[in-house]
Amino acid sequence: MKGLSILGSTGSIGTQTLEVVAASPERLSVAALAAHTNDALLEAQIRKFRPHVAALSDEKAAARLRARYDGPTEILSGEEGILACATVGEADTVLGAMVGYAGLKPILAAIAAHKNIALANKETLVAAGSLVMDAVKKNGVRLTPVDSEHSAIFQSLEGNDHKALKRILLTASGGPFRGKKREELRHVTVKECMNHPTWSMGTKVTLDSSTLANKGLEVIEAHWLFEASYDQIVPIIHPQSIVHSLVEYQDGAVIAQLGAPDMRLPIQYALSYPERWPVHFETLDLLSCGPLTFFEPDREVFRALPLAIEAGRAGGIMPTVFNAANEVADDAFIKGQIPFLAMADLIEAVLSKVEPVSPLSYETIVEADRKAREVARTLLSSMGEV
């Protein structure tokens, strides 16, 4: 029986993780649940899964929950509450699914508390990859990827000599605007961005998929997870989302992991590893999935992808800066402050205005994130409303 702490339990990955738990009650239990503001859904999760502790980072949401709930689960709040969930004694595995940069500090705390990590929050590795991976090694814990692409790479590397790795072929669906030209994207809406052709995901990941910023973040994540150079990580468009990624070896062999576009499958593997448990969800039927196709990404239209890779190559705080600028750009677009194409413009401008800092530490990463957001908001004020 594995005890889980789920950070971001009311989001897309969190709710699907709880579906995996419900399907394997003899193998998985819930020790802690943490969320941001959705007190109603968190309450329902608490009543069903009975964790030892639960937390909401939003103080008002936590107060609402405490006023309604009188059961045995301890209700905490704020950053301290989230950190308590990340380090709770009854959990041996922490699933990190909080949105964005906010997931970094709890994951570092969980690693320091010697918890194994199932990581869905790619921004944690983007913002502080060297710190996180060093902490994993220092504390002797296991970090298993949850992202479908990184899970596929992880599985395709299993049993093989990593020194024989030639390339990682990181697949992307291409999002809702695959094949579109810049002129066609000038006036797209948030609703159109949310119309992902193959995956059902949370708002931020879906928006980032429409700009290919998500794939840029995943390139940086793959660099840290698999100790691969940026020259070895090649993003490719695969609209069907059946081949979740591929690994090419020096002898020319290419090994891929295929599956239905269902996040519950990589979630379950991250929790069951090194075992493979029977599946209770949709599985792949090759005879009905149709032709599988692959294309080069359009880096001129979807400029967030090359900007992310450039930041990754620069290293130091620059991936942190990219991530912060992207989060501000996402928020500004959702609020109608900038048009779709201006998101990449804002990211590029922020990257050009923030100076590299060394040596790298948690403090310099926190300051880089703060500075990048400050610069981004200053630039936004001069860009005007859409």
C-alpha positions as CSV (number, residue, x, y, z in Angstrom):
1,M,0.0,0.0,0.0
2,K,1.5,3.3,-1.1
3,G,0.4,6.5,0.8
4,L,0.0,9.5,-1.5
5,S,0.1,13.2,-1.0
6,I,-1.5,14.9,-4.0
7,L,-0.6,18.5,-4.5
8,G,-3.1,20.1,-6.9
9,S,-5.8,17.6,-6.2
10,T,-8.7,19.6,-7.7
11,G,-7.0,20.2,-11.0
12,S,-7.0,18.0,-14.1
13,I,-4.1,15.8,-13.1
14,G,-5.2,15.7,-9.5
15,T,-8.7,14.5,-10.2
16,Q,-7.4,11.9,-12.6
17,T,-4.9,10.7,-10.0
18,L,-7.8,10.2,-7.6
19,E,-9.6,8.1,-10.3
20,V,-6.4,5.9,-10.4
21,V,-6.5,5.6,-6.6
22,A,-10.2,4.7,-6.7
23,A,-9.5,2.0,-9.3
24,S,-6.7,0.5,-7.1
25,P,-7.8,0.8,-3.5
26,E,-5.8,-2.2,-2.4
27,R,-2.6,-0.6,-3.6
28,L,-3.0,3.2,-3.0
29,S,-4.3,5.3,-0.2
30,V,-4.5,9.1,0.2
31,A,-2.6,10.7,3.0
32,A,-2.9,14.4,2.0
33,L,-4.7,16.6,-0.5
34,A,-3.8,20.1,-1.4
35,A,-5.5,22.7,-3.7
36,H,-5.7,26.4,-4.3
37,T,-9.2,27.8,-4.1
38,N,-11.7,25.0,-5.0
39,D,-13.0,24.3,-1.5
40,A,-16.2,22.6,-2.7
41,L,-14.4,19.9,-4.8
42,L,-11.7,19.5,-2.1
43,E,-14.4,18.8,0.5
44,A,-15.9,16.1,-1.8
45,Q,-12.5,14.6,-2.2
46,I,-11.9,14.6,1.6
47,R,-15.2,12.9,2.3
48,K,-14.5,10.2,-0.2
49,F,-10.7,9.5,0.3
50,R,-10.4,10.5,4.0
51,P,-6.8,11.9,4.0
52,H,-5.0,12.7,7.3
53,V,-4.6,16.3,6.3
54,A,-5.8,18.7,3.5
55,A,-4.9,22.3,2.7
56,L,-6.1,25.2,0.5
57,S,-3.5,27.8,-0.3
58,D,-6.3,30.5,-0.4
59,E,-7.1,31.5,3.2
60,K,-10.7,32.5,2.5
61,A,-11.4,29.2,0.7
62,A,-9.9,27.3,3.7
63,A,-12.1,29.3,6.1
64,R,-15.2,28.3,4.1
65,L,-14.2,24.7,4.2
66,R,-13.6,24.7,8.0
67,A,-17.0,26.3,8.5
68,R,-18.7,23.4,6.7
69,Y,-16.5,20.4,7.5
70,D,-16.3,18.7,11.0
71,G,-14.7,15.4,10.1
72,P,-11.4,13.8,11.1
73,T,-9.2,15.4,8.4
74,E,-7.2,18.3,9.6
75,I,-7.8,21.4,7.4
76,L,-4.8,23.7,6.9
77,S,-4.3,26.8,4.8
78,G,-1.7,29.0,3.1
79,E,1.8,28.1,2.1
80,E,2.4,26.4,5.5
81,G,-0.6,24.1,4.9
82,I,0.7,23.2,1.4
83,L,4.1,22.4,2.8
84,A,2.6,20.3,5.6
85,C,0.8,18.2,2.9
86,A,4.0,17.8,1.0
87,T,5.9,16.5,4.0
88,V,3.1,14.5,5.9
89,G,4.5,11.4,7.5
90,E,1.9,9.0,6.2
91,A,2.8,9.7,2.6
92,D,5.8,8.0,0.9
93,T,5.0,9.4,-2.5
94,V,4.1,13.0,-3.4
95,L,2.4,13.7,-6.7
96,G,3.2,17.2,-7.8
97,A,0.4,18.6,-9.9
98,M,0.2,22.2,-8.7
99,V,0.0,24.8,-11.5
100,G,3.1,26.6,-12.6
101,Y,6.0,28.0,-10.5
102,A,4.0,27.6,-7.3
103,G,4.8,23.9,-7.3
104,L,8.5,24.4,-6.8
105,K,8.8,25.0,-3.1
106,P,6.5,22.2,-2.0
107,I,8.4,19.7,-4.2
108,L,11.7,20.7,-2.8
109,A,10.3,20.3,0.7
110,A,8.9,16.9,-0.2
111,I,12.3,15.8,-1.5
112,A,14.0,17.1,1.6
113,A,11.5,15.0,3.6
114,H,12.7,11.9,1.7
115,K,9.5,11.5,-0.3
116,N,9.5,9.8,-3.7
117,I,8.1,12.2,-6.4
118,A,5.7,11.6,-9.2
119,L,6.1,14.9,-11.1
120,A,3.4,16.4,-13.3
121,N,4.4,20.0,-12.6
122,K,7.0,20.6,-15.4
123,E,7.6,24.2,-14.3
124,T,9.4,22.8,-11.2
125,L,12.2,21.4,-13.4
126,V,12.1,24.4,-15.8
127,A,12.6,26.9,-13.0
128,A,15.1,25.0,-10.9
129,G,16.2,21.8,-12.7
130,S,19.7,21.6,-11.3
131,L,18.5,22.3,-7.7
132,V,15.7,19.7,-7.9
133,M,17.8,16.9,-9.5
134,D,20.7,17.6,-7.1
135,A,18.2,17.3,-4.2
136,V,16.8,14.0,-5.6
137,K,20.3,12.5,-5.7
138,K,21.3,13.9,-2.3
139,N,18.2,12.6,-0.5
140,G,18.2,9.2,-2.3
141,V,14.6,9.5,-3.6
142,R,13.0,8.6,-6.9
143,L,11.5,11.2,-9.3
144,T,9.2,9.6,-11.9
145,P,7.7,11.7,-14.7
146,V,3.9,11.9,-15.1
147,D,3.8,14.0,-18.3
148,S,2.8,11.5,-21.0
149,E,5.8,12.4,-23.2
150,H,8.3,12.1,-20.4
151,S,6.7,8.9,-19.2
152,A,7.1,7.5,-22.7
153,I,10.8,8.5,-22.8
154,F,11.3,7.0,-19.4
155,Q,9.7,3.7,-20.5
156,S,11.6,3.7,-23.8
157,L,14.9,4.1,-22.0
158,E,14.2,1.3,-19.5
159,G,16.7,-1.6,-19.8
160,N,19.0,0.2,-22.2
161,D,22.3,1.9,-21.8
162,H,21.7,5.7,-21.6
163,K,25.1,6.2,-23.1
164,A,23.8,4.7,-26.4
165,L,21.1,7.4,-26.6
166,K,21.3,9.4,-29.8
167,R,18.1,11.5,-29.8
168,I,14.9,12.0,-27.9
169,L,11.9,12.6,-30.3
170,L,9.5,14.6,-28.1
171,T,6.0,14.5,-29.7
172,A,3.4,17.3,-29.6
173,S,-0.1,17.2,-31.0
174,G,0.4,20.7,-32.5
175,G,-2.6,22.0,-30.5
176,P,-5.8,23.5,-32.0
177,F,-3.9,25.8,-34.5
178,R,-1.6,23.3,-36.2
179,G,-1.0,24.4,-39.8
180,K,-2.2,28.0,-39.2
181,K,-0.3,31.0,-40.4
182,R,0.4,34.1,-38.2
183,E,-2.3,36.2,-39.9
184,E,-4.9,33.6,-39.1
185,L,-4.0,33.7,-35.4
186,R,-4.1,37.5,-34.8
187,H,-7.6,37.5,-33.3
188,V,-8.0,34.0,-31.8
189,T,-9.9,33.8,-28.5
190,V,-9.3,32.0,-25.3
191,K,-12.2,29.7,-26.1
192,E,-10.6,28.7,-29.4
193,C,-7.3,28.0,-27.5
194,M,-9.2,25.7,-25.1
195,N,-10.4,23.5,-28.0
196,H,-7.6,21.0,-27.9
197,P,-8.0,18.3,-30.5
198,T,-6.9,15.2,-28.5
199,W,-6.3,15.9,-24.8
200,S,-8.6,17.1,-22.0
201,M,-6.3,19.2,-19.7
202,G,-6.4,22.2,-17.4
203,T,-6.5,25.8,-18.6
204,K,-2.8,26.6,-18.4
205,V,-1.5,23.5,-20.1
206,T,-4.2,23.7,-22.8
207,L,-3.3,27.4,-23.5
208,D,0.4,26.6,-23.5
209,S,-0.2,23.8,-25.9
210,S,-1.9,26.2,-28.3
211,T,1.3,28.4,-28.4
212,L,3.7,25.4,-28.2
213,A,5.1,27.0,-25.0
214,N,4.2,23.8,-23.3
215,K,6.5,21.8,-25.7
216,G,9.3,24.3,-25.0
217,L,8.8,23.7,-21.2
218,E,8.9,20.0,-21.9
219,V,12.2,20.2,-23.8
220,I,13.8,21.8,-20.7
221,E,12.1,19.2,-18.5
222,A,13.5,16.4,-20.7
223,H,17.0,17.9,-20.5
224,W,17.0,17.6,-16.7
225,L,15.1,14.3,-16.4
226,F,17.3,12.4,-18.9
227,E,20.6,14.3,-18.8
228,A,20.3,14.9,-22.5
229,S,21.8,17.9,-24.3
230,Y,19.4,20.3,-26.1
231,D,20.9,19.0,-29.5
232,Q,19.6,15.6,-28.5
233,I,16.0,16.7,-27.8
234,V,13.9,17.1,-31.0
235,P,10.3,18.2,-30.8
236,I,8.1,16.8,-33.6
237,I,4.4,17.3,-34.3
238,H,2.2,14.1,-34.1
239,P,-1.4,15.1,-34.4
240,Q,-3.0,11.8,-33.3
241,S,-1.3,11.8,-29.8
242,I,-0.9,8.0,-30.0
243,V,2.9,7.9,-30.0
244,H,3.8,9.7,-26.8
245,S,7.5,10.0,-27.6
246,L,10.3,8.1,-29.0
247,V,14.0,7.4,-28.3
248,E,16.6,6.8,-31.0
249,Y,19.7,4.9,-30.2
250,Q,23.2,5.1,-31.7
251,D,22.6,1.9,-33.7
252,G,19.6,3.4,-35.4
253,A,16.9,1.6,-33.4
254,V,13.9,3.8,-32.5
255,I,11.8,2.7,-29.5
256,A,8.4,4.3,-28.9
257,Q,5.7,4.1,-26.3
258,L,2.2,4.1,-27.6
259,G,-1.1,4.5,-25.8
260,A,-4.5,6.1,-25.8
261,P,-4.5,9.9,-25.1
262,D,-5.4,9.4,-21.5
263,M,-3.4,10.8,-18.7
264,R,-4.5,8.2,-16.2
265,L,-2.2,5.7,-17.9
266,P,1.1,7.6,-17.3
267,I,-0.2,8.6,-13.8
268,Q,-0.7,5.0,-12.9
269,Y,2.7,4.0,-14.2
270,A,4.4,6.8,-12.2
271,L,2.7,5.4,-9.1
272,S,3.1,1.7,-9.8
273,Y,6.8,1.8,-11.1
274,P,8.6,-0.5,-11.3
275,E,5.5,-2.7,-11.4
276,R,2.8,-2.6,-14.1
277,W,-0.6,-2.9,-12.7
278,P,-3.8,-4.1,-14.6
279,V,-5.5,-1.1,-16.2
280,H,-9.0,-0.1,-15.6
281,F,-9.2,2.7,-18.3
282,E,-9.2,3.1,-22.0
283,T,-6.5,1.2,-23.9
284,L,-5.1,1.6,-27.4
285,D,-6.7,-0.2,-30.3
286,L,-4.2,0.1,-33.2
287,L,-6.8,-1.1,-35.7
288,S,-9.1,1.8,-35.1
289,C,-6.7,4.7,-34.5
290,G,-5.9,5.4,-38.2
291,P,-2.7,6.6,-39.8
292,L,0.0,8.0,-37.6
293,T,1.7,11.1,-39.0
294,F,4.7,13.3,-38.0
295,F,5.7,16.9,-39.0
296,E,8.2,19.5,-38.2
297,P,6.9,22.3,-35.8
298,D,6.5,25.7,-37.3
299,R,8.9,27.7,-35.2
300,E,8.1,31.0,-37.0
301,V,4.4,30.9,-36.2
302,F,4.8,29.3,-32.7
303,R,7.7,31.3,-31.5
304,A,7.4,30.3,-27.8
305,L,9.0,27.0,-28.7
306,P,12.3,28.3,-29.9
307,L,12.4,31.0,-27.2
308,A,12.1,28.3,-24.5
309,I,14.8,26.2,-26.1
310,E,17.0,29.3,-26.4
311,A,16.4,30.0,-22.7
312,G,17.3,26.4,-21.8
313,R,20.5,26.5,-23.8
314,A,21.4,29.8,-22.0
315,G,21.0,28.0,-18.7
316,G,21.3,29.6,-15.3
317,I,18.2,31.7,-14.4
318,M,17.0,32.1,-18.0
319,P,14.6,29.1,-18.0
320,T,13.2,30.6,-14.8
321,V,12.8,33.9,-16.6
322,F,11.1,32.2,-19.6
323,N,8.7,30.4,-17.3
324,A,7.8,33.5,-15.3
325,A,7.3,35.6,-18.5
326,N,5.1,32.8,-20.0
327,E,2.9,32.7,-16.9
328,V,2.4,36.5,-17.0
329,A,1.7,36.3,-20.7
330,D,-0.9,33.5,-20.2
331,D,-2.7,35.5,-17.5
332,A,-2.7,38.7,-19.6
333,F,-4.1,36.9,-22.7
334,I,-6.8,35.2,-20.6
335,K,-7.8,38.7,-19.2
336,G,-7.9,40.2,-22.6
337,Q,-4.9,42.5,-22.1
338,I,-2.9,41.2,-25.1
339,P,-3.7,39.3,-28.3
340,F,-2.6,35.7,-28.9
341,L,0.6,36.5,-30.9
342,A,1.7,39.1,-28.4
343,M,2.4,36.4,-25.8
344,A,5.6,35.4,-27.5
345,D,6.5,39.0,-28.0
346,L,6.2,39.6,-24.3
347,I,8.3,36.6,-23.5
348,E,11.0,37.6,-25.9
349,A,11.1,41.1,-24.5
350,V,11.4,39.9,-20.9
351,L,14.2,37.5,-21.8
352,S,16.2,40.3,-23.4
353,K,15.8,42.6,-20.4
354,V,16.7,40.2,-17.5
355,E,20.5,39.8,-17.0
356,P,21.9,36.3,-16.2
357,V,22.9,35.8,-12.6
358,S,25.4,33.4,-11.0
359,P,26.0,31.3,-9.0
360,L,22.6,29.6,-9.2
361,S,20.8,29.0,-5.9
362,Y,17.3,28.8,-4.6
363,E,17.5,32.5,-3.6
364,T,18.7,33.6,-7.1
365,I,15.9,31.5,-8.7
366,V,13.3,33.2,-6.4
367,E,14.7,36.6,-7.3
368,A,14.8,35.8,-11.0
369,D,11.2,34.8,-11.0
370,R,10.2,38.0,-9.1
371,K,12.3,40.2,-11.4
372,A,10.9,38.6,-14.6
373,R,7.3,39.0,-13.5
374,E,8.0,42.7,-12.6
375,V,9.6,43.3,-16.0
376,A,6.7,41.5,-17.7
377,R,4.1,43.6,-15.9
378,T,5.9,46.8,-16.7
379,L,6.0,45.9,-20.3
380,L,2.3,45.0,-20.3
381,S,1.4,48.4,-19.1
382,S,2.8,49.9,-22.3
383,M,1.2,47.4,-24.6
384,G,-2.4,48.5,-23.9
385,E,-5.6,46.6,-24.1
386,V,-6.6,44.3,-27.0
